[in-house]
Amino acid sequence: MKRDREIIEQMLFTHHVSQLSKALWKTVEKDWQNWIKPYDLNINEHHILVIIRNLEKATISQVSQYGVMHVSTVFNFAKNLEKRGYLRMPKSESDKRNTYLELTDKGKELLYETYKNYENTDDRIHDAALEYQKVMLAMPAFSDLKYIVSQIYGRDFIEQLDKSHQDLLEILLDENEDSKA
């Protein structure tokens, strides 16, 4: 009987996470789409640009891994971004089977424009977190989620995520300093 109880609790835990994740994703998805809509980008395209910007030169497999997308999804959206002049897809000199993704200047400019105009968008997740902060006197921590995700996708995934956030912070702080000068 105890074994049955453990399975029930396991299922309930997973169901709880699934339901909460679905609700969060729906909100993030809508806000993200509204943010990038003026730039004629979809979420996958924007996410690919962000990942490539962070890695500087990335393989399709790396973008697939860090973007949590199928390789064919990355390839198809990257081809579309290449046609629009936002990225290049050179083959590796040493192994022609490997294709790299690199942002063009036009792609960097577009991505930067999306960052600059972020303040004009809804961010219901952050708004909700601010309400949490009022009650709990701190913003929600990501340590539990990061640990769980690292168990599924690996420590490299979390390290890359942290690096991406640090790089974005530096870009935005540099831009902020430049605008004051």
SEPA-624429 format. One record per residue (C-alpha): x, y, z negated; residue in one letter. Coordinates in Angstrom, 3 decimals, padded with zeros to 6 digits, m for minus. Each point is the difference from the previous one (the first is absolute). Layout:
<sites>
site east: X	north: Y	up: Z	residu: A
...
</sites>
This chain:
<sites>
site east: 000.000	north: 000.000	up: 000.000	residu: M
site east: 002.865	north: 002.397	up: m000.782	residu: K
site east: 001.331	north: m000.443	up: 003.529	residu: R
site east: m003.362	north: 001.130	up: 001.384	residu: D
site east: 000.111	north: 003.131	up: m002.163	residu: R
site east: 003.502	north: 000.856	up: 001.301	residu: E
site east: m001.156	north: m000.345	up: 003.601	residu: I
site east: m003.044	north: 002.167	up: m000.672	residu: I
site east: 002.173	north: 002.699	up: m001.590	residu: E
site east: 002.459	north: m000.223	up: 002.901	residu: Q
site east: m002.811	north: 000.433	up: 002.495	residu: M
site east: m001.530	north: 002.892	up: m001.958	residu: L
site east: 003.370	north: 001.779	up: m000.236	residu: F
site east: 000.589	north: m000.331	up: 003.748	residu: T
site east: m003.576	north: 001.054	up: 000.759	residu: H
site east: 000.361	north: 003.041	up: m002.243	residu: H
site east: 003.241	north: 001.060	up: 001.723	residu: V
site east: m001.566	north: m000.653	up: 003.414	residu: S
site east: m003.054	north: 002.138	up: m000.688	residu: Q
site east: 002.009	north: 002.878	up: m001.481	residu: L
site east: 002.553	north: m000.165	up: 002.839	residu: S
site east: m002.751	north: 000.065	up: 002.614	residu: K
site east: m001.597	north: 003.054	up: m001.611	residu: A
site east: 003.341	north: 001.810	up: m000.258	residu: L
site east: 000.980	north: m000.881	up: 003.560	residu: W
site east: m003.317	north: 001.250	up: 001.390	residu: K
site east: 000.596	north: 003.367	up: m001.650	residu: T
site east: 003.664	north: 000.190	up: 001.021	residu: V
site east: m000.883	north: m001.018	up: 003.557	residu: E
site east: m002.639	north: 002.718	up: 000.402	residu: K
site east: 002.194	north: 002.734	up: m001.507	residu: D
site east: 003.036	north: m001.118	up: 002.061	residu: W
site east: m002.018	north: m000.041	up: 003.223	residu: Q
site east: m001.331	north: 003.493	up: m000.706	residu: N
site east: 003.527	north: 001.247	up: m000.761	residu: W
site east: 001.513	north: m001.182	up: 003.293	residu: I
site east: m003.038	north: 000.446	up: 002.259	residu: K
site east: 001.142	north: 003.419	up: 001.304	residu: P
site east: 003.195	north: m001.645	up: 001.287	residu: Y
site east: m001.756	north: m002.647	up: 002.076	residu: D
site east: 001.561	north: m002.787	up: m002.063	residu: L
site east: m001.512	north: m003.013	up: m001.659	residu: N
site east: 001.155	north: m001.427	up: m003.333	residu: I
site east: 002.200	north: m002.697	up: 001.541	residu: N
site east: 001.736	north: 002.505	up: 002.271	residu: E
site east: 000.598	north: 002.449	up: m002.833	residu: H
site east: 001.227	north: m002.746	up: m002.295	residu: H
site east: 002.425	north: m001.228	up: 002.671	residu: I
site east: 001.377	north: 003.528	up: 000.444	residu: L
site east: 000.442	north: 000.393	up: m003.769	residu: V
site east: 001.837	north: m003.316	up: m000.323	residu: I
site east: 002.294	north: 000.702	up: 002.948	residu: I
site east: 000.739	north: 003.476	up: m001.373	residu: R
site east: 001.007	north: m001.571	up: m003.271	residu: N
site east: 002.133	north: m002.760	up: 001.508	residu: L
site east: 001.330	north: 002.281	up: 002.785	residu: E
site east: 000.452	north: m002.968	up: 002.338	residu: K
site east: m002.192	north: m003.004	up: m000.627	residu: A
site east: m000.738	north: m003.307	up: 001.634	residu: T
site east: m003.559	north: m000.943	up: 000.762	residu: I
site east: 000.330	north: m002.709	up: m002.666	residu: S
site east: 001.038	north: 002.537	up: m002.631	residu: Q
site east: m002.921	north: 002.273	up: 000.807	residu: V
site east: m002.275	north: m003.034	up: m000.095	residu: S
site east: 001.360	north: m001.004	up: m003.397	residu: Q
site east: m000.100	north: 003.433	up: m001.648	residu: Y
site east: m003.230	north: 001.027	up: 001.674	residu: G
site east: m001.744	north: m003.272	up: m000.890	residu: V
site east: m001.054	north: m000.414	up: 003.630	residu: M
site east: 000.256	north: m002.837	up: 002.485	residu: H
site east: 002.955	north: 000.261	up: 002.382	residu: V
site east: m002.337	north: 000.229	up: 003.002	residu: S
site east: m001.866	north: 002.892	up: m001.653	residu: T
site east: 003.245	north: 001.906	up: m000.485	residu: V
site east: 001.114	north: m000.735	up: 003.557	residu: F
site east: m003.290	north: 001.081	up: 001.590	residu: N
site east: m000.295	north: 003.237	up: m001.985	residu: F
site east: 003.703	north: 000.741	up: 000.506	residu: A
site east: m000.453	north: m000.344	up: 003.773	residu: K
site east: m002.834	north: 002.530	up: m000.187	residu: N
site east: 002.157	north: 002.379	up: m002.065	residu: L
site east: 002.845	north: m000.431	up: 002.485	residu: E
site east: m002.295	north: 000.919	up: 002.914	residu: K
site east: m000.938	north: 003.170	up: m001.853	residu: R
site east: 003.670	north: 000.874	up: m000.553	residu: G
site east: 000.085	north: m000.455	up: m003.787	residu: Y
site east: 002.478	north: m002.857	up: m000.100	residu: L
site east: 002.519	north: m001.960	up: 002.042	residu: R
site east: 000.265	north: m003.771	up: 000.139	residu: M
site east: 003.606	north: m000.796	up: 000.944	residu: P
site east: 001.252	north: m003.581	up: 000.140	residu: K
site east: 002.856	north: m001.044	up: m002.242	residu: S
site east: 003.358	north: 000.160	up: 001.779	residu: E
site east: 001.140	north: m003.261	up: m001.597	residu: S
site east: m003.258	north: m001.947	up: 000.253	residu: D
site east: m002.482	north: 001.030	up: 002.691	residu: K
site east: m002.747	north: m001.933	up: m001.781	residu: R
site east: m000.061	north: 002.631	up: m002.755	residu: N
site east: m001.838	north: 003.230	up: 000.629	residu: T
site east: 000.576	north: 003.033	up: m002.185	residu: Y
site east: m002.421	north: 002.801	up: m000.689	residu: L
site east: 001.362	north: 003.534	up: m000.271	residu: E
site east: m001.873	north: 003.265	up: m000.382	residu: L
site east: 000.481	north: 002.614	up: 002.682	residu: T
site east: 000.251	north: 003.662	up: m000.935	residu: D
site east: m003.634	north: 000.299	up: 001.082	residu: K
site east: m000.918	north: m002.845	up: m002.383	residu: G
site east: 001.913	north: 001.597	up: m002.881	residu: K
site east: m001.742	north: 003.309	up: 000.646	residu: E
site east: m003.418	north: m001.635	up: 000.078	residu: L
site east: 000.648	north: m001.873	up: m003.238	residu: L
site east: 001.281	north: 003.163	up: m001.637	residu: Y
site east: m003.144	north: 001.855	up: 001.099	residu: E
site east: m002.159	north: m002.663	up: m001.662	residu: T
site east: 001.978	north: 000.484	up: m003.220	residu: Y
site east: m000.297	north: 003.790	up: 000.140	residu: K
site east: m003.758	north: m000.140	up: 000.459	residu: N
site east: m000.675	north: m002.599	up: m002.655	residu: Y
site east: m001.250	north: 002.668	up: m002.375	residu: E
site east: m002.988	north: 000.518	up: 002.282	residu: N
site east: m001.311	north: m003.513	up: m000.532	residu: T
site east: m002.138	north: m001.839	up: m002.520	residu: D
site east: 001.830	north: m002.225	up: m002.449	residu: D
site east: m002.658	north: m001.692	up: m002.057	residu: R
site east: 002.413	north: m002.533	up: m001.514	residu: I
site east: 002.192	north: 002.770	up: m001.381	residu: H
site east: m003.058	north: 001.950	up: m001.146	residu: D
site east: m001.157	north: m003.065	up: m001.933	residu: A
site east: 003.494	north: m000.429	up: m001.456	residu: A
site east: m000.103	north: 003.598	up: m001.232	residu: L
site east: m003.215	north: m000.798	up: m001.848	residu: E
site east: 001.769	north: m003.002	up: m001.526	residu: Y
site east: 002.850	north: 002.296	up: m001.032	residu: Q
site east: m002.407	north: 002.325	up: m001.815	residu: K
site east: m001.245	north: m002.895	up: m002.114	residu: V
site east: 003.167	north: m002.075	up: m000.371	residu: M
site east: 002.490	north: 002.905	up: m000.002	residu: L
site east: 002.103	north: m001.656	up: 002.701	residu: A
site east: m000.342	north: m000.974	up: 003.636	residu: M
site east: m000.660	north: m003.691	up: 000.655	residu: P
site east: 003.184	north: m002.079	up: 000.142	residu: A
site east: 000.820	north: m002.246	up: 002.929	residu: F
site east: 002.302	north: m002.405	up: m001.841	residu: S
site east: m002.527	north: m002.834	up: m000.314	residu: D
site east: m001.059	north: 000.236	up: 003.635	residu: L
site east: 003.576	north: 000.306	up: 001.209	residu: K
site east: 000.953	north: m003.126	up: m001.910	residu: Y
site east: m002.887	north: m001.998	up: 001.463	residu: I
site east: 000.734	north: 001.245	up: 003.528	residu: V
site east: 003.698	north: m000.812	up: m000.419	residu: S
site east: m000.953	north: m003.567	up: m000.902	residu: Q
site east: m001.904	north: m000.285	up: 003.276	residu: I
site east: 002.122	north: 002.073	up: 002.422	residu: Y
site east: 003.363	north: m000.047	up: m001.748	residu: G
site east: 002.182	north: 002.445	up: m001.843	residu: R
site east: 001.280	north: 001.471	up: 003.304	residu: D
site east: m003.528	north: 001.140	up: 000.792	residu: F
site east: m000.246	north: 001.977	up: m003.248	residu: I
site east: 003.528	north: 001.377	up: 000.377	residu: E
site east: m000.863	north: 001.196	up: 003.516	residu: Q
site east: m003.236	north: 001.532	up: m001.266	residu: L
site east: 001.888	north: 001.852	up: m002.735	residu: D
site east: 002.644	north: 001.137	up: 002.516	residu: K
site east: m002.732	north: 001.205	up: 002.343	residu: S
site east: m001.593	north: 002.070	up: m002.748	residu: H
site east: 003.353	north: 001.449	up: m001.064	residu: Q
site east: 000.864	north: 000.922	up: 003.601	residu: D
site east: m003.403	north: 001.620	up: 000.502	residu: L
site east: 000.435	north: 001.965	up: m003.214	residu: L
site east: 003.367	north: 001.286	up: 001.206	residu: E
site east: m001.424	north: 000.971	up: 003.412	residu: I
site east: m002.866	north: 001.902	up: m001.587	residu: L
site east: 002.215	north: 001.668	up: m002.608	residu: L
site east: 002.477	north: 001.052	up: 002.701	residu: D
site east: m002.855	north: 001.440	up: 002.048	residu: E
site east: m001.312	north: 001.797	up: m003.053	residu: N
site east: 003.434	north: 001.553	up: m000.680	residu: E
site east: 000.350	north: 001.000	up: 003.670	residu: D
site east: m003.356	north: 001.781	up: m000.065	residu: S
site east: 001.062	north: 002.018	up: m003.076	residu: K
site east: 003.267	north: 001.144	up: 001.597	residu: A
</sites>
